[in-house]
């Protein structure tokens, strides 16, 4: 990856991280380090808000738009897979946050 492309990838990562944090705040989910575990309902609301944020986030550059669509598909697949495997919404929310930080 050239140095000209690095800021683009970092920009997408920052958007994903900000969307995850915002989704959690809007849903009332507590941070993973909080003493009390958030409820299943709070985690489900946070997951839904995160996916919705990715769906509606506009991107100025075509490259960023492609990456946003890739991330959206990845997150939708993660949610679908976790639900089919019986993984609770808090486990899904934890994985989304992990991926957001790794971006």
C-alpha positions in Angstrom: 0.0 0.0 0.0 1.4 3.3 -1.0 1.6 6.2 1.4 -1.1 8.0 -0.6 -3.5 5.2 0.1 -2.8 4.9 3.9 -4.9 7.9 4.9 -7.9 6.6 3.0 -7.8 3.3 4.9 -7.3 5.1 8.2 -10.2 7.4 7.3 -12.5 4.4 6.8 -11.3 2.8 10.1 -12.0 6.1 12.0 -15.5 6.2 10.5 -16.1 2.6 11.5 -14.8 3.2 15.0 -16.8 6.4 15.4 -20.0 4.7 14.1 -19.5 1.8 16.6 -19.0 4.2 19.5 -22.0 6.3 18.4 -24.2 3.3 17.9 -23.3 2.0 21.4 -24.0 5.4 22.9 -27.4 5.7 21.1 -28.4 2.2 22.1 -27.4 2.7 25.7 -24.9 -0.1 25.6 -22.1 0.2 28.2 -18.5 -0.1 27.1 -17.0 -3.5 27.3 -14.9 -2.5 30.3 -17.9 -1.4 32.3 -18.6 -3.4 35.5 -22.2 -4.3 34.6 -22.9 -6.3 31.4 -25.3 -4.5 29.0 -28.6 -6.3 28.4 -29.3 -8.3 25.3 -31.7 -5.6 24.2 -29.1 -2.9 24.5 -26.6 -5.0 22.5 -29.1 -5.8 19.8 -30.0 -2.1 19.5 -26.3 -1.2 19.3 -25.6 -3.8 16.6 -28.6 -2.5 14.6 -27.5 1.1 14.9 -24.0 0.2 13.8 -25.2 -1.6 10.7 -27.6 1.3 9.9 -24.8 3.8 10.4 -22.7 1.9 7.8 -25.6 1.8 5.4 -26.2 5.6 5.5 -22.6 6.9 5.9 -21.8 8.9 2.7 -18.3 8.7 1.3 -16.7 11.3 -0.9 -14.2 9.1 -2.8 -15.1 6.1 -4.8 -12.4 4.0 -3.1 -13.9 4.9 0.3 -17.4 4.0 -0.9 -16.2 0.6 -2.1 -14.6 0.0 1.3 -17.7 1.1 3.1 -19.8 -1.4 1.1 -17.2 -4.1 1.8 -17.4 -3.4 5.6 -21.2 -3.3 5.5 -21.3 -6.7 3.8 -18.8 -8.0 6.3 -20.8 -6.7 9.3 -24.2 -8.0 7.9 -22.6 -11.4 7.3 -21.2 -11.4 10.9 -24.6 -10.6 12.3 -26.3 -13.3 10.2 -23.7 -15.9 11.1 -23.8 -15.1 14.8 -27.6 -15.3 14.8 -27.6 -18.6 13.0 -25.1 -20.0 15.4 -27.0 -18.8 18.5 -24.4 -16.3 19.6 -26.0 -13.5 21.6 -26.1 -9.9 20.4 -23.6 -8.9 23.1 -21.1 -11.3 21.5 -21.8 -9.8 18.1 -21.4 -6.3 19.5 -18.1 -7.3 21.1 -16.8 -8.6 17.7 -18.0 -5.5 15.9 -16.0 -3.3 18.3 -13.0 -5.5 18.0 -13.1 -5.2 14.2 -13.6 -1.4 14.4 -10.5 -1.0 16.6 -8.5 -3.3 14.3 -9.3 -1.1 11.2 
